[in-house]
Amino acid sequence: MAKSAGQKLKLLYIVKLLTESTDENHPVSTADIIAYLEEQGIHSERKSIYDDMEKLCNFGYDIIQVQNRLGGGYYMAGREFELAELKLLVDAVQSSRFITTRKSRVLIKKLEQLAGKYDAGKLQRQVYVAGRIKTENESIYYNIDTIHRAIQENRQIAFQYLDWNLKKELVPRVNSERTVSPWALIWQDEYYYLAAFDSRDGVMKHYRVDKMGRAEVLKTARAGMEQFARVDLAAYTNQIFGMYGGDEETVTIQFPDRLI
């Protein structure tokens, strides 16, 4: 690596080392930093490391220098997320049924990188939720992004609607092609639903996003603005049991007191 190019990358490598490999109990010495930089092809001296640390602190990095009889060192004290916050996010990812098992592992691996190597193992948690079955349709992540983009750009979307077969496979249902005008995403009972206007039937409908094939943004402008304006989403989601369609009815049910 050319000397000038290496010096330009020097501060970035120091931040990388401190972020990934240090914490309060695992500081790195000046000698460790110099050795690490040498591995990257960057020559450095002890005096320049002191200057680099001062620059990084002035920029805003929370770098702490510790002194002890063994020489002390530096560690990154401030991080974007505290360990307790990362644990909370990991629990949410593991327990969420709309995130596939494979995608859960990928997301947790990324969260581990935010913790540093010494705390990463503490994020290997297991959260068990009774009756929880994770989705197997990974296109949900891309569909959510596509739906948001279509709403922002005032466009319709096209997709295939899917059903489960006896082999536990998601397959297109009969007449599965859909072209709708998306208006809102609804989170209900741990599933994402799309509230959209169907121009063919002239009504608002909702679709489970994890049962949608890969969605595509069309060039056609959305329809159904007046129909959507009449929908109270809070009331709509609360009055539709399990997000199933049908006529609204008022019922009276009597239960024994022990079931209160």
N, C-alpha and C positions, 0 to 999 in steps of 0.2 A: 504494500500500500504506500503511495507517495506520501511524503512527510506532510505536505500542506493539506492533502485530503484527510489524512489521519488526524491531524490537529483539529480540523473542522468537525470531525465525528467524536472527538474526545469527550466532550461534555455529555453527549447522548449515551455513550457507552457507560460513563460513570453513573448516570441516572438509571440505566438499565440494571447495572450491578446492584445498586442500592435498593431498587424497587423489588427485584426478584430474589435477592439473596441475603437481605438484612432485616433485622427487627431489633427490639430492645435487648433481647438476650443473645443476639448474634451480630455484633458490629463487625465491620471489616477495617483492618488497619491500613495505614497509608501504604505500607509495603504490599499488602494484598491488592490494593487498587493498582499500584504500579505494575505488579505481576500480571494482573488481569488485562491491563491495557497493552502490555507487551505481547500477550497472546493474540490480541487483535491487530498487532503490527504497529502499535502506537507507542513511541518512546516518550517517557515522561520522567520528571524528577520530583523529589519530595516537595520542594518549594512551590512548584507549579500546581501540585495537588491542593495545597492550602489555598492558593489563589482561586482554583476551580471551585472549591467548596464555598468560598465566599461569594463568588458569582452566582452559583446555584441558589444559595440562601437569599441573596438580594433579589433574585428573580421570583422567589416565592416558594421554593421547595423547603419542606420542614425537615431539615437534616440536622441531627443531633450529634455532637462530638462528645464522647465519653473518655474519661481519663482513669486509668487504674495502673497498678504496679506492673502489669504486663504490657503497658503501652497504650491501651485503649483503642479507639477507632471511631468509625462513623456508622450511623444507621438512619434509614428513612423512617421518620416518626409519623408523619401525616400521610394518609392514603385516601383515595377517593371514597372507599367504603371501609367502615370498621368491620372487624371479624364478626361481631354479632349481627350486623346488617347482611353480610354475605351468607351467614347461616340461615337467616330468614328467607333470603332469595332462593337458596338451595332447597329448602323445605317446600317453598311454593312451586318450584320447578318439578320436584319429585312427586308431589301430591296432585299436580294438575293432570287431569285426564285428557285434555285436548293436546298435550305435548307428547309426542311419541317417545318410546323408550330410548331409541337411538339419539333423537334430538335432545332428550334430557341429559344424556351423557355428554354430548357436545357442549351444551350450555353450561353445565356444571364445571367442565374442564376449563372453560373460559373464565368462569367465576373464580376458580382456583388460582388462575394467573394473577388476579387482582389481589390475592391474599399474600403472595410471596411463598417461597418453597417450604418454609418452616410451619406455616399455618395451613397450607393446602390440605394436609392430611386431616385436619380438624373439620374439613367440609365434606369428608366422606361419610355422610349420614344416611340413615335409612328411615324413611317416613312411611308408615303403613296406614292405609286408609281402607276401611272395610268396603268391599264391593267395588273398588276402584279399578276400572279397566281403561288403560290408555289407548288413545286412538292410534290407528296404523296409517292414517292418511297424512303424509308429510306435506302435501301441497297446501295444507291449511295456512302455513306461514306465508307462503307466496300469495295465496288468495286474499288474506287480510290486507297485505300491502297493495294488491291490485284493486281491491274494493275501495280502500282509502284514496288511492290515486284517481279512480273513476269518479268518486264523489267530489274531489277537489277540482277535477277538470270538467265536471258536469257531463259525463259520458255514460252510456249504457255498457253493460258487460254481457258476455256470453260464457256459458259453462255447461257441463254435463252434470245432471243430478244422479247420485249413486245410491245403491241399496246393498245391504249385506245378503249374500247367498248362503246356502247350507254349508259351504266350505269355508265360511268366515272370511270371504273375500268381498271387497267393495267392487261392484260391477255396475255399469250404466243401467238404469231402469228403462223400461219401454218408453219410447218417445222422451228420451232423457235430455235432449237439447233445450236449453233455456236462454232466452234473451230478455233481460229485465233492466230496469232503471234503479240502481242502488241508492238508498237514501240514508240508511243508518245501520251500524253494527250494534247488536244487543248482546250483553253478557247475561245469561240466564241459566241457572242450575249447572254451572261450570261448563257451559257450551257457548260458543259464538253462534249467533243467528244473524242473518242478513234480512233487514226489512227493505223490500223492493217493490216497485210498481210493475205489474204485469200488464202491458198495453193490450195484449190479445184479449184478456179477460176483463180488463178495466178495473182491477182491484189491487189493493196492497196485499202482498204475500210475504211469508218469511221462510227462510231456508237454513238448515243446519250447515254451517261453513265446512265442518269436517266431512260432510257428505257431498261436497261439491268437487267435481274434477277441476283441473287447472283452469282458472278464470282468465278471461282475455278482455282488455279494454277495447271497446269499439269506437268508431269515429262518430257514431250517431249520438245526438244530444239526448239527455234524459227527459223522460215524461213523468207525469204524475205529481207535479208540484202541489196542485190544489188538494189532491187526495192525501198526500203526506202531511200537509199543513193542518188537516183536520184530525190527525192522529196524535193522541196524548201517549207518548211512548211509555211513561211510567205506569199509567193505568193499563195500557195495552199489554205490557209484560206481566203485570200482576193479576189480570183477570183471565188470562189464557193459561189454563192448567197444563203444565209440561210443554208449553208452546205448541199445543195441538190446536188445529183450527176447529170451527164448529159454531153452532148458535150459542149465544150467551143465555144462561138460565140462572134463576135464583132458586137455591135448594135449602132445605132445612134438614139437619142431621142431628140425631140425639145419641150421645155417648155416655157411658157410666162415668162417675166422678173419678175413678181411679186412672182414667186415661187423660186427665186434664194436663 
